[in-house]
Amino acid sequence: MEKRSKKKPIILAVSLLVLTVIGVFVVYGQMYTNKAEEMWAFRGDALDKEFFPLREEVASCVFGADDKVSKFMCDPGSITKRIEETKSSISTYELSYEDTQAVKQEVLNGLEIMDSAVEEAVKLNDLSKDDSAVVEVTKNILDKRDELAQNTKDINEIVNEYYQ
């Protein structure tokens, strides 16, 4: 009889430990699932539908990337308006998790870079070819292209963690 009573506390302790470990895994798994779902939703709504198409248009119209210029109107006023609308739309997202908030901030930074690049392109179009400022403005545009490429890389580094 005494052997049974000595085993009961050990069995209860081991059972409690196992349940605690399982509980921790379930809670952590649910938290990771929620983070991933928020990232996937933000990527689908904000990045794939708004940011990436706009970035492609800016790359084509401002930086002269690829041969896709004919695909876009390349009207600076229209592009600037879409940048502002996208900023406004992205700013309304209320996100709970650090990674998604970081992507949101990078997207907003990318939109600022695009806006600045469009402004530089307008300046360049207003200059005559003989103007000494052409070199400086062209350099600024190329710097914006590099900044946007780095911004995209930063976004992808965070987002890709959820697509492995």
N, C-alpha and C positions, 0 to 999 in steps of 0.2 A: 504494500500500500504506500509506503514512504517513497519508493522508487518512482511511482507515478506522480506523486505530488512534486517531486524534484524536477521531473521532466516537463510538467505543465508550464512553469514560468519560462523555461528555455524555449519551448515550442511557441508560446505566446510572444516572446521577444523576437524570435526569428520571423514569425508570421507578421508581426508589426513592422519589422525592418523591411521585409519583402514588399508589403503593401505600401510603405512609404516610398521605396525606390520606384515602384510601378507608378505611384501617384505623381512623383516628380517627373518621370518620363512622359506621362500623359499631359501634364500641365505644360511642360516645355514643348512637346510636340504640337499642342494646340496653339501656343504662342507663336511658334515658328510658322504654322499654317496661316494664322491671321496676318503675320508680317508679309508672307509670300502673297497672300490674296490681295492685300492692300497694294503691294508693288505691282502685281499683274494688272489690277484694275487701273492704277495710275498710268502704267505704261500704255495700256490699250486706249484709255480715254485721252490722256494729255500728250503722250509722246507720239504714238502712232497716228493719231487723228489730227493733231495740231502742230506739235513742235517739229517733227521730222519732215513733214511736207513743206513747212515754211522754211526750214533750214535748207532743204533741197532747192527751193526757189531762190533764196538769197545766194546760195553757192553758184547757181546757174546765172542769175542776173547780175550780181555784184562782182563775183570773183571770176566769172566766165568759165565755170567748171563744166566739163563735158560738152556735149553737143545738144544739150537739152534746152537751149535758149528759146527755140521755137515753141516749146511746150508752154512757156510762160509769157505773160504780157510784159513783164519787166517794167511796170509803172512804179516808180519810187513812192508815190503817194499811196497807191494801193497796198504796196508791201508794208509801208510804215503803219497804215491803218490795221492791217492784219497782225502785225507785231503787237500793237497796243491792245487789240482785241484778245489775242492769245495771252498776253501778260495778265489782263483782267480775268480771263477765264481760269488760268492756272493759279492765280492768287486766291481764288475762292476755295480751292481744295483745302479741307481740314484733315490733316494726316496725323496718325497716331504714332507711327514708328520712325525711329531715327534715320534709317536708310532711305525711306520714302521721302522724308523731309529733306534729306541731303540732295536727292535727285530733283526735287521741286526747286530747291535753291539753285542748283546747277542749271536747270532749265531757265529759270528767271535770269541768271547770269548770261546764258546763251542768247536770250532774247535781247538783252542790253547790248551785247556784242553785235548782233545782227542790226539793231537799230543804228548803232554807231557806224557800222560798215555802210549802210544805206546812205547816211549823211555824208560820209566821205565820198561815196560814188557820185552823189549829186554835186558835191564841190568839184570833183574831177570833171564832170560833164560841163560845168560852168566855166572852166578854165580854157584858155586858148593853148594850143600845143606849144607855143613859145614861152608861156608863163613859167617862171622858175619854180613855182609852187607845185607843178605837176609831179615832180620827183618826190617831194615830201608827201603829197596826198596819196600817190601810188604806193609809197612805202607804208603809209598808214593802213591802206586797204589790205596790203599783203600781211601786215601784222594782225589785222582783224581776222583774216582767213586762218592764220596760224592759231590765234586765240580760240576761234570757233572749233577748229579741229581738236585742240586740247580739251576744250569744254565737252565735246562729243565723246572723246575718249574717257573723260572723267565720269560722265553719265553711264556709259557702257560698262565701265568697271564695276559700278555699284549694281546696276540692273542685272548684269550677267551672273552675279552671285546667286540669283534666284532662278536661273535657267540652266542648271547643271544636271 
